[in-house]
Amino acid sequence: MKILLFGPQNAGKTSLMRTTCLGYNFMKVANLKPTKGISRENFIFRGIMELNVWDAGGQERYLERYFSESQRELIFSEVTTAIFMVDSSVVDSRGREIFNKFLEYIYEFSPHLEKVYVLLNKIDLLESKEDDVFKLLSTDLADNIRYKIAFTPVSVKEGSAQHRLIEILDYEIQKSTLSMQRLGRIRFLLDQLKMSTLSEYLLFNQPDGLLISSTFGKFESLKPLEFMKFEMGTLDSNLYVIYQKIMELLNMQNLSPLALSTIVFESDVCFVLVKEVSESAVIMAVTKNKKMDVFSSVINALTGDSFNDLKEFMTKPQF
């Protein structure tokens, strides 16, 4: 799936990509250097769909190159999702010129596209003029083009841009037969875990913290975990130091690395167990009470055949 992120410089394209697909927080991308030319990176979105993101640097010298006869077919062909992003605090006629050329070549080389998504970023700024930028980009568009374009005012800093991109990519998942088949298999395997325990299960994509699937019967866009990676490693860093000291006190010469298989949390009414399924997926089990037989059943489920089937499915190549 080819995602093209396009637009003038300083629009926030790279910040959007890294906060959504890599789980970075905004402070980590606040001072990114401008992208030089085309940056191409692969991601697995929600643990289901492979994304090939083309992040096009928006400096003038690169724009001229993208629109040149030698490169425009390469850049604008076979695009699955086209996103044009602008800084809503800058009202510049050059932005409309870039937008016109973008539309011309995207529909010439990827005529199958149903929608082009336009994100008016930085609406959190006091100097934002999103209404003026919208008017600049939308005035006098041909009717057969205008109905294919979806304009949305957003903010990468406040998170609305990431939510919008997730909505767009979820729509693409719904159109993909392969992704829906993979999702159906994951749901089935989670239901197998649920059948043997009085618990619910949620499977998260580790790089972006997004929900892959759950046993609640729906596949919905739950709010991402502040666009942060779901990292088990952050939970065990201090424990390793303690483990190291204990091994020394026990005169254990061959110190093995500590790999936490399952982490258990406790509330007043239930247990929550978190376990890595693969390098890119984490499962969470939430029990419906605090009876020890229920707890034991979850532990058994997370070490049994159903879990191993899920682990095998999530770790084998799918794309």
Secondary structure, DSSP 8 states (H G I E B T S, - for coil): -EEEEE-STTSSHHHHHHHHHS---HHHHTT-----SEEEEEEEETTTEEEEEEEE---HHHHHHHTSTTTHHHHHTT-SEEEEEEETT---HHHHHHHHHHHHHHHHH-TT-S-EEEEEE-TTSTT--HHHHHHHHHTT--HHHHTTEEEEE--TTTTHHHHHHHHHHHHHHHH-HHHHHHHHHHHHHHHHHHHTSSEEEEEEETTT--EEEETTS-------STT----THHHHHHHHHHHHHHHHHTT--S-------EEEEE-SS-EEEEEEEETTEEEEEEESS--HHHHHHHHHHTTSHHHHHHHHHHHS---
